[in-house]
């Protein structure tokens, strides 16, 4: 059923809109606020607190002060908090999904799926919390013992993106809590309500006051940089653009902060001549069109063997034409808007550039004449290597098709990028699948499937796509410090 205006208003009204510091909701200095927009209309949804650098430093000071007592809690206590949060997330999935849809624009069913994924990350790390191990052994040289233990690294700065505000937030906060690290969370200014709602659930689940602090701001550089440069935090986790990530790494290096970075992508999606075409199309719809294409793991360059290009292009256009654009709260909508006008303009520019470079426009290619930041599902064929879409992250519902002839050729094409987050390979030849997967210069590979996100698996990239991993046991390792104790007998 289509959600009513009254339900929308009630959903927004139920979310706290102040800074969350030390277990309390408090206004920003001077009562400053920032606007939160509905990208499907361009209209303001509400205002939330706009933190100053002083507000953020206050949050970090609280996290630092809370760190010793929180680190002293037992792994079972932290596990129970995470498990309770998981249960609350599932209980309130409909409420959380509505909030996310209103501020991020994605269809309500997609938002619900993200809540489920986010909750799964919280459950996973509730289980990992009690599995932190060490080592005890006799010194090989004799005369003593060698003890290896792992401890919380300390207060963490967590910077979350707007495209998956709940799952990315949960993927950062849950391992921090599991490890015993306090944190200051900075959500994107486009989607702060989802993070406020998540913080409220953690609070209800019993997380100690000061262990999780949330600050929202429209001036992230001015607010985050002092936190990093203060040296009070010991961990920085960031998801966002490569350019911003590089800037933060430079700052973090000055204080030798442990960092994990999930940055930009330029994912190749390779369809060989022996591929199951229907499965490849199903997978492409999943990775390309989720969240209107605004995902770091979206297929960005779609390489199709020349012998199956005609068939693939026709079938793809048919599937892409079946999406129904609209506000995510409306019944039947399968494609929401882009996040803002800037992103809409960028996608438009990339499509125009590709056509000017010689690509054939098969479907779509423009902004529809309606309110909001929508862009038509678009298929481009025979895209030349000179087009910007082959080098830049599209972040929109645009599928550029590029023909290839040989395995060696497409491997070279796929790796000809500074990025290396994920690659997708479609072939029924097992030996080819392994050869090409191992040749991909990326942190993740999808073999005959269009999704690689799994709470039990390490998520992260190579080259300019990032450092470190989220998810799996590796995600917990990012918040732990290894300590060696040498004991003489």
C-alpha positions as CSV (number, residue, x, y, z in Angstrom):
1,X,0.0,0.0,0.0
2,X,1.1,3.6,-0.7
3,X,2.2,5.3,2.5
4,X,0.1,8.3,3.5
5,X,1.4,11.8,4.1
6,X,0.4,11.4,7.8
7,X,2.5,8.3,8.1
8,X,5.4,10.1,6.5
9,X,5.1,13.0,8.9
10,X,4.8,10.7,11.9
11,X,7.9,8.7,10.9
12,X,10.0,11.9,10.6
13,X,8.6,13.3,13.9
14,X,9.6,10.1,15.8
15,X,13.3,10.4,15.0
16,X,15.5,12.5,17.4
17,X,17.1,15.4,15.6
18,X,19.8,16.6,18.0
19,X,23.4,15.4,18.5
20,X,23.8,12.2,20.5
21,X,26.6,12.8,23.0
22,X,27.2,10.9,26.2
23,X,23.8,9.1,26.0
24,X,21.9,12.4,25.7
25,X,20.3,14.2,22.8
26,X,21.7,17.8,22.8
27,X,21.5,20.8,20.5
28,X,24.4,22.0,18.4
29,X,26.3,25.1,19.6
30,X,24.0,28.1,19.2
31,X,21.2,25.9,18.1
32,X,22.6,25.6,14.5
33,X,20.6,23.3,12.2
34,X,20.9,21.9,8.7
35,X,18.2,21.0,6.2
36,X,17.4,17.3,5.3
37,X,15.8,17.0,1.9
38,X,13.5,14.5,0.2
39,X,15.4,13.7,-3.1
40,X,12.1,12.6,-4.8
41,X,10.7,16.1,-4.5
42,X,13.6,18.4,-3.6
43,X,11.6,19.7,-0.6
44,X,12.9,20.0,2.9
45,X,11.9,17.1,5.2
46,X,13.1,18.6,8.5
47,X,16.1,20.2,10.2
48,X,18.7,18.4,12.4
49,X,21.5,19.7,14.5
50,X,24.5,21.1,12.7
51,X,27.5,20.4,14.8
52,X,30.5,22.7,15.1
53,X,34.1,21.5,15.6
54,X,33.7,22.2,19.3
55,X,30.6,19.9,19.4
56,X,32.5,17.1,17.7
57,X,35.5,17.5,20.0
58,X,33.1,17.3,23.0
59,X,31.8,14.0,21.6
60,X,35.3,12.7,21.2
61,X,36.3,13.7,24.7
62,X,33.3,11.8,26.0
63,X,34.3,8.7,23.9
64,X,37.9,9.0,25.3
65,X,36.6,9.3,28.9
66,X,34.3,6.3,28.4
67,X,36.9,4.1,26.7
68,X,38.5,2.5,29.9
69,X,35.2,1.4,31.4
70,X,33.8,0.2,28.1
71,X,36.9,-1.8,27.3
72,X,36.5,-3.4,30.7
73,X,33.1,-4.8,29.9
74,X,33.0,-8.5,29.1
75,X,32.8,-9.8,25.6
76,X,29.5,-11.5,26.6
77,X,28.0,-8.1,27.8
78,X,28.9,-6.5,24.5
79,X,27.6,-9.5,22.5
80,X,24.3,-9.3,24.4
81,X,24.0,-5.5,23.6
82,X,24.5,-6.2,19.9
83,X,22.1,-9.1,19.9
84,X,19.4,-7.0,21.5
85,X,20.0,-4.2,18.9
86,X,19.7,-6.8,16.2
87,X,16.3,-7.9,17.5
88,X,15.1,-4.3,17.8
89,X,16.1,-3.5,14.2
90,X,14.0,-6.4,13.0
91,X,11.1,-5.4,15.2
92,X,11.1,-1.9,13.8
93,X,12.1,-2.6,10.3
94,X,9.1,-0.9,8.8
95,X,9.7,2.3,10.7
96,X,13.4,2.3,9.9
97,X,12.7,1.6,6.2
98,X,10.3,4.5,6.0
99,X,12.8,6.9,7.4
100,X,15.5,5.8,5.0
101,X,13.2,6.0,2.0
102,X,12.2,9.5,2.8
103,X,15.7,10.9,3.1
104,X,17.6,8.6,0.7
105,X,14.9,8.1,-1.9
106,X,15.2,4.4,-2.5
107,X,12.0,2.3,-2.9
108,X,10.6,1.0,0.4
109,X,11.3,-2.6,-0.5
110,X,15.0,-1.8,-1.1
111,X,15.1,0.1,2.2
112,X,13.6,-2.9,4.1
113,X,16.2,-5.2,2.4
114,X,18.9,-2.8,3.7
115,X,17.5,-3.0,7.2
116,X,17.8,-6.7,7.1
117,X,21.4,-6.6,5.8
118,X,22.3,-4.0,8.5
119,X,20.7,-6.2,11.2
120,X,22.7,-9.2,9.9
121,X,26.0,-7.3,10.4
122,X,25.0,-6.5,14.0
123,X,24.1,-10.1,14.6
124,X,27.3,-11.3,13.0
125,X,29.5,-9.1,15.3
126,X,27.5,-10.1,18.3
127,X,28.8,-13.6,17.6
128,X,32.3,-12.4,16.7
129,X,32.5,-10.5,20.0
130,X,33.0,-13.7,22.0
131,X,35.5,-15.2,19.6
132,X,38.5,-12.9,20.0
133,X,41.4,-15.2,20.6
134,X,45.1,-15.0,21.5
135,X,48.0,-17.4,21.9
136,X,50.2,-18.9,24.6
137,X,53.4,-20.8,23.8
138,X,56.7,-21.8,25.1
139,X,59.6,-19.6,24.0
140,X,61.4,-21.6,21.3
141,X,64.7,-20.6,22.9
142,X,63.5,-21.8,26.3
143,X,63.3,-20.1,29.7
144,X,60.0,-18.3,29.3
145,X,56.6,-18.1,27.8
146,X,55.1,-16.0,24.9
147,X,51.6,-14.6,25.4
148,X,49.7,-12.9,22.5
149,X,46.5,-11.1,23.3
150,X,44.2,-8.7,21.5
151,X,42.7,-5.6,23.0
152,X,40.4,-2.8,21.8
153,X,42.4,-0.3,19.8
154,X,40.6,2.7,21.5
155,X,38.3,5.5,20.5
156,X,37.2,5.4,16.8
157,X,36.0,8.0,14.3
158,X,33.5,6.5,12.0
159,X,32.4,8.3,8.8
160,X,29.4,6.8,7.1
161,X,28.0,7.5,3.5
162,X,24.6,8.5,2.3
163,X,23.9,5.7,-0.1
164,X,23.5,2.9,2.4
165,X,23.1,4.8,5.7
166,X,21.9,1.9,7.8
167,X,24.0,-1.0,6.6
168,X,27.2,1.0,6.3
169,X,26.6,2.5,9.7
170,X,25.9,-0.9,11.3
171,X,29.0,-2.4,9.5
172,X,31.2,0.2,11.3
173,X,29.5,0.5,14.7
174,X,28.9,-3.2,15.4
175,X,32.6,-4.3,15.2
176,X,33.6,-1.3,17.3
177,X,31.2,-2.2,20.0
178,X,32.1,-5.9,19.7
179,X,35.8,-5.1,20.2
180,X,35.2,-2.7,23.1
181,X,35.9,0.6,21.3
182,X,34.0,3.7,21.9
183,X,33.2,5.8,18.8
184,X,32.1,9.2,17.3
185,X,29.9,8.6,14.3
186,X,29.6,11.2,11.5
187,X,26.7,10.3,9.1
188,X,26.3,12.0,5.8
189,X,24.3,15.2,6.0
190,X,22.0,13.9,3.3
191,X,20.9,10.9,5.5
192,X,21.3,11.7,9.2
193,X,17.9,10.5,10.3
194,X,18.7,6.8,9.7
195,X,21.8,7.1,11.9
196,X,19.9,8.9,14.7
197,X,17.3,6.1,14.6
198,X,20.1,3.4,14.8
199,X,21.8,5.2,17.7
200,X,18.5,5.3,19.5
201,X,18.2,1.5,19.1
202,X,21.7,0.9,20.4
203,X,20.8,3.1,23.4
204,X,17.7,1.1,24.1
205,X,19.6,-2.1,23.8
206,X,21.9,-1.0,26.7
207,X,25.0,0.4,25.2
208,X,26.7,2.4,27.9
209,X,26.4,6.2,27.7
210,X,29.3,7.7,25.8
211,X,30.2,4.5,23.9
212,X,28.4,5.7,20.8
213,X,28.2,9.4,19.9
214,X,26.7,10.8,16.8
215,X,27.4,14.3,15.3
216,X,25.8,15.7,12.1
217,X,27.2,18.5,10.2
218,X,27.1,20.3,6.8
219,X,30.8,21.1,7.2
220,X,32.5,17.7,7.5
221,X,36.0,18.8,6.8
222,X,36.0,21.5,9.5
223,X,34.5,19.1,12.0
224,X,36.3,15.8,11.3
225,X,39.8,17.2,10.7
226,X,40.3,18.5,14.3
227,X,39.2,15.1,15.7
228,X,41.9,13.3,13.6
229,X,44.6,15.9,14.3
230,X,43.9,15.8,18.0
231,X,45.5,12.4,18.4
232,X,42.8,11.4,20.9
233,X,41.3,8.8,18.6
234,X,43.2,5.7,17.6
235,X,41.1,4.5,14.7
236,X,39.5,6.1,11.6
237,X,37.0,4.2,9.4
238,X,35.7,6.1,6.3
239,X,33.4,5.2,3.4
240,X,33.2,7.7,0.6
241,X,35.0,9.1,-2.4
242,X,38.7,8.4,-3.1
243,X,39.6,12.1,-3.1
244,X,38.3,12.6,0.4
245,X,39.8,9.3,1.6
246,X,43.2,10.3,0.4
247,X,42.9,13.7,2.2
248,X,41.8,11.9,5.5
249,X,44.7,9.4,5.1
250,X,47.2,12.3,5.0
251,X,45.7,13.7,8.2
252,X,45.6,10.3,9.9
253,X,49.3,9.6,9.0
254,X,50.3,12.6,11.2
255,X,49.0,10.7,14.3
256,X,49.5,7.2,13.0
257,X,45.9,6.3,13.3
258,X,44.8,2.8,12.2
259,X,42.6,3.3,9.2
260,X,40.1,1.4,7.1
261,X,38.9,3.0,3.9
262,X,36.2,1.9,1.5
263,X,36.6,4.3,-1.4
264,X,35.5,4.6,-5.0
265,X,34.9,1.8,-7.5
266,X,35.0,1.2,-11.3
267,X,33.7,-2.4,-11.4
268,X,34.1,-4.4,-14.5
269,X,31.2,-6.8,-15.4
270,X,32.4,-9.4,-17.8
271,X,30.1,-11.5,-19.9
272,X,31.8,-14.3,-21.9
273,X,30.4,-16.0,-24.9
274,X,29.5,-19.1,-22.9
275,X,27.8,-17.2,-20.1
276,X,24.3,-17.9,-18.9
277,X,22.8,-14.8,-20.4
278,X,19.7,-14.7,-18.2
279,X,21.7,-15.2,-15.1
280,X,24.1,-12.4,-16.2
281,X,21.1,-10.1,-16.8
282,X,19.5,-11.0,-13.4
283,X,22.8,-10.2,-11.7
284,X,23.4,-7.0,-13.6
285,X,20.0,-5.7,-12.6
286,X,21.0,-6.4,-9.0
287,X,24.3,-4.8,-9.0
288,X,23.6,-2.0,-11.5
289,X,20.1,-0.8,-10.5
290,X,20.1,-1.2,-6.7
291,X,19.7,2.2,-5.1
292,X,19.4,3.8,-8.6
293,X,22.9,2.7,-9.4
294,X,24.4,4.8,-6.5
295,X,26.5,2.0,-5.1
296,X,30.3,1.6,-5.0
297,X,29.9,-2.0,-6.1
298,X,27.7,-1.2,-9.1
299,X,28.8,-2.6,-12.5
300,X,30.4,0.4,-14.0
301,X,32.0,-1.0,-17.2
302,X,30.0,-3.9,-18.8
303,X,32.2,-5.9,-21.1
304,X,30.2,-8.2,-23.4
305,X,31.7,-10.7,-25.8
306,X,31.1,-9.5,-29.3
307,X,29.4,-12.7,-30.3
308,X,26.6,-12.2,-27.8
309,X,26.5,-8.4,-27.8
310,X,23.4,-8.1,-29.9
311,X,21.3,-10.5,-27.8
312,X,22.6,-9.0,-24.6
313,X,21.9,-5.4,-25.5
314,X,18.3,-6.1,-26.6
315,X,17.5,-8.1,-23.5
316,X,19.1,-5.5,-21.3
317,X,17.2,-2.6,-22.8
318,X,14.0,-4.6,-22.3
319,X,14.7,-5.2,-18.7
320,X,15.8,-1.6,-18.0
321,X,12.6,-0.2,-19.7
322,X,10.5,-2.1,-17.1
323,X,11.5,0.1,-14.1
324,X,8.9,2.4,-12.7
325,X,10.2,5.7,-11.5
326,X,8.7,7.5,-8.5
327,X,8.8,8.3,-4.8
328,X,9.9,5.2,-2.9
329,X,6.9,5.3,-0.6
330,X,4.5,4.9,-3.6
331,X,3.1,1.5,-4.5
332,X,4.8,-0.2,-7.5
333,X,7.9,2.1,-7.6
334,X,11.0,0.2,-8.5
335,X,13.4,3.1,-9.2
336,X,13.9,6.1,-6.9
337,X,15.7,9.4,-7.5
338,X,19.4,10.2,-7.3
339,X,20.5,11.7,-4.0
340,X,20.7,15.4,-5.1
341,X,20.8,17.7,-8.1
342,X,24.6,17.6,-8.2
343,X,24.6,13.9,-8.7
344,X,21.8,14.1,-11.3
345,X,23.8,16.7,-13.3
346,X,27.0,14.5,-13.1
347,X,25.1,11.5,-14.5
348,X,23.6,13.6,-17.2
349,X,27.1,14.9,-18.1
350,X,28.6,11.4,-18.3
351,X,25.8,10.2,-20.6
352,X,26.2,13.2,-22.9
353,X,30.0,12.7,-23.0
354,X,29.6,9.1,-24.0
355,X,27.3,9.9,-26.8
356,X,29.6,12.6,-28.1
357,X,32.5,10.1,-27.9
358,X,30.6,7.8,-30.3
359,X,28.4,5.5,-28.0
360,X,25.0,4.5,-29.3
361,X,22.1,5.5,-27.1
362,X,19.9,2.4,-26.8
363,X,17.5,3.5,-24.0
364,X,16.8,6.5,-21.8
365,X,19.6,9.1,-21.6
366,X,17.9,12.0,-19.9
367,X,16.3,13.5,-16.8
368,X,12.5,13.0,-16.8
369,X,10.3,16.1,-16.7
370,X,9.2,15.8,-13.1
371,X,10.1,17.1,-9.6
372,X,13.0,15.4,-7.8
373,X,16.4,14.2,-8.9
374,X,15.4,11.3,-11.2
375,X,17.3,10.0,-14.2
376,X,15.9,7.5,-16.8
377,X,17.3,4.0,-16.9
378,X,19.9,4.3,-19.6
379,X,21.7,1.8,-21.9
380,X,24.7,2.8,-24.0
381,X,26.2,0.5,-26.6
382,X,29.7,0.3,-28.1
383,X,31.1,2.8,-25.6
384,X,34.6,3.9,-26.6
385,X,37.5,3.8,-24.2
386,X,37.8,7.6,-24.4
387,X,34.4,8.1,-22.8
388,X,34.4,9.3,-19.2
389,X,32.0,6.5,-18.1
390,X,34.8,4.0,-18.6
391,X,37.1,5.9,-16.1
392,X,34.7,7.6,-13.6
393,X,32.3,6.1,-11.1
394,X,28.8,6.7,-12.6
395,X,26.6,6.4,-9.5
396,X,23.5,6.3,-11.6
397,X,21.2,4.0,-13.5
398,X,23.4,4.0,-16.6
399,X,24.7,0.7,-18.2
400,X,27.6,1.2,-20.7
401,X,28.2,-1.8,-22.9
402,X,31.7,-2.4,-24.3
403,X,32.5,-5.2,-26.7
404,X,35.5,-7.5,-26.4
405,X,36.9,-10.5,-28.3
406,X,39.4,-12.4,-26.2
407,X,40.0,-13.4,-22.6
408,X,43.4,-11.7,-22.5
409,X,42.0,-8.5,-24.0
410,X,39.2,-8.2,-21.4
411,X,41.5,-8.9,-18.5
412,X,43.6,-6.0,-19.6
413,X,40.6,-3.8,-20.1
414,X,39.2,-4.7,-16.6
415,X,42.5,-3.9,-14.8
416,X,43.1,-0.7,-16.7
417,X,41.9,1.5,-13.8
418,X,43.2,3.0,-10.6
419,X,40.3,1.3,-8.7
420,X,39.9,-2.2,-7.6
421,X,36.9,-2.7,-5.4
422,X,35.0,-5.6,-7.1
423,X,34.8,-7.4,-10.4
424,X,32.1,-9.6,-11.9
425,X,32.7,-12.6,-14.1
426,X,30.1,-14.6,-16.0
427,X,31.2,-17.9,-17.7
428,X,30.2,-21.5,-17.5
429,X,33.9,-22.6,-17.9
430,X,35.2,-23.3,-14.5
431,X,38.9,-23.1,-15.5
432,X,38.3,-19.7,-17.2
433,X,36.4,-18.5,-14.1
434,X,39.3,-19.3,-11.8
435,X,41.9,-17.8,-14.2
436,X,40.1,-14.6,-14.7
437,X,39.1,-14.2,-11.0
438,X,42.7,-14.6,-9.9
439,X,43.8,-12.1,-12.6
440,X,41.4,-9.4,-11.4
441,X,43.1,-6.6,-9.5
442,X,40.2,-6.2,-7.1
443,X,39.5,-6.9,-3.5
444,X,36.4,-8.9,-4.3
445,X,35.1,-11.0,-7.2
446,X,31.5,-12.1,-8.0
447,X,31.6,-15.3,-10.0
448,X,28.2,-15.7,-11.8
449,X,26.5,-13.6,-9.2
450,X,25.9,-9.8,-8.8
451,X,26.2,-9.4,-5.1
452,X,29.3,-9.7,-2.9
453,X,28.1,-8.2,0.3
454,X,27.9,-10.7,3.2
455,X,28.2,-10.1,6.9
456,X,30.5,-13.1,7.2
457,X,32.8,-12.1,4.4
458,X,35.6,-9.4,4.3
459,X,34.4,-6.4,2.2
460,X,37.0,-4.1,0.8
461,X,39.1,-3.1,-2.2
462,X,42.6,-2.9,-3.7
463,X,44.5,-0.1,-5.3
464,X,42.7,3.3,-4.9
465,X,39.5,1.6,-3.7
466,X,40.7,1.4,-0.2
467,X,42.4,-0.2,2.8
468,X,41.3,-2.7,5.3
469,X,38.2,-4.8,5.4
470,X,34.6,-4.6,6.8
471,X,32.6,-7.7,7.7
472,X,33.8,-11.2,8.5
473,X,36.3,-11.8,11.3
474,X,38.6,-9.3,9.5
475,X,36.1,-6.5,10.2
476,X,36.6,-7.1,14.0
477,X,40.4,-7.2,13.6
478,X,40.3,-3.6,12.4
479,X,39.3,-2.5,15.9
480,X,41.8,-4.7,17.8
481,X,45.4,-4.1,18.8
482,X,47.7,-7.1,19.1
483,X,49.9,-7.2,22.3
484,X,52.8,-9.5,22.9
485,X,53.7,-10.3,26.6
486,X,57.1,-11.9,27.1
487,X,57.3,-13.7,30.4
488,X,60.4,-15.1,32.0
489,X,60.1,-18.1,34.3
